[in-house]
Amino acid sequence: MSRTAVAKRKKSNKLSVFLIGFLMMIFFGIMVIQISDMKTQQHKLKLQESQLKDNLATQQQRSKDLEEQKVYVQTKQYVEEKAKQFGYVYPDEIILKPEK
C-alpha cells in the first residue's frame, strides 16, 4: 500500500474511534437522564403510597365507627333518646319543669 492509503486509513480509524466515543457519551448521557427521571418518579410513588396507606387507615377507622353506630342505632336506648328530643314520654312518666 502506498503512504497516502495508509494515512487515509489511519485518519478513517481515528474518525471511527471518535464517532464511537461520541455515540457512547450520548448513550451514557441519556442513561443518566433516564435514571434521574426514574428516581424522581419512584420518590413520587412512595409519597403517594404513604398517603394512600394513611387514607386506608382513616377509612378503616371510619368504617369501624359506622358499624358501631349502626349497632347503637338499633338499640332501645337510642330510640328513647331520640323520642325525648321530640318531646315524647312514657304514659306513666311525670315531667317536672323548673320554675323560672
C-alpha positions in Angstrom: 0.0 0.0 0.0 1.1 3.5 -0.6 1.7 6.1 2.1 -1.4 8.0 1.2 -3.6 5.0 1.6 -2.2 4.2 5.0 -2.6 7.8 6.1 -6.3 7.8 4.9 -6.9 4.5 6.8 -5.4 5.9 10.0 -7.5 9.1 9.6 -10.5 6.9 9.0 -9.8 4.8 12.1 -9.4 7.9 14.2 -12.7 9.3 12.9 -14.4 5.9 13.6 -13.0 5.9 17.2 -14.1 9.5 17.7 -17.6 8.7 16.4 -17.9 5.6 18.6 -16.7 7.6 21.6 -19.2 10.4 20.9 -22.1 8.0 20.5 -21.1 6.3 23.7 -21.1 9.6 25.5 -24.6 10.4 24.1 -25.8 7.0 25.2 -24.3 7.5 28.7 -26.0 10.9 29.0 -29.4 9.5 28.0 -28.9 6.7 30.6 -28.1 9.2 33.3 -31.2 11.3 32.5 -33.4 8.2 32.4 -32.1 7.0 35.8 -32.7 10.5 37.3 -36.3 10.6 36.0 -36.9 7.1 37.4 -35.6 8.1 40.8 -37.9 11.1 40.8 -40.9 9.0 39.8 -40.0 6.4 42.4 -40.0 9.1 45.1 -43.4 10.4 44.0 -44.8 6.9 44.0 -43.5 6.3 47.5 -45.2 9.6 48.7 -48.4 8.5 47.0 -48.2 5.1 48.6 -47.7 6.7 52.0 -50.7 8.9 51.5 -52.9 6.0 50.3 -51.9 3.9 53.4 -52.9 6.8 55.7 -56.2 7.2 53.8 -56.8 3.5 54.1 -56.3 3.6 57.8 -58.6 6.5 58.1 -61.3 4.8 56.1 -61.0 1.6 58.0 -61.5 3.5 61.3 -64.4 5.3 59.8 -65.9 2.0 58.7 -65.5 0.6 62.2 -67.2 3.7 63.7 -70.1 3.5 61.3 -70.5 -0.2 62.1 -70.6 0.7 65.8 -73.1 3.5 65.1 -75.3 1.0 63.1 -75.4 -1.3 66.1 -76.2 1.6 68.5 -79.0 3.0 66.3 -80.8 -0.4 66.6 -80.8 -0.3 70.4 -83.7 0.7 72.7 -81.6 3.4 74.4 -81.1 5.2 71.1 -84.9 5.2 70.3 -85.6 6.6 73.8 -83.1 9.4 73.4 -84.5 10.4 70.0 -88.1 10.2 71.3 -87.2 12.5 74.3 -85.6 15.0 71.9 -89.0 15.3 70.1 -90.9 15.6 73.4 -92.3 12.1 73.7 -92.6 10.5 77.2 -93.8 7.2 78.6 -97.5 7.2 79.6 -96.7 6.8 83.4 -93.8 9.3 83.3 -94.2 12.6 85.1 -92.3 15.6 83.8 -91.3 18.3 86.2 -90.4 21.7 84.8 -88.4 24.1 87.0 -89.9 27.5 87.7 -88.0 30.4 86.2 
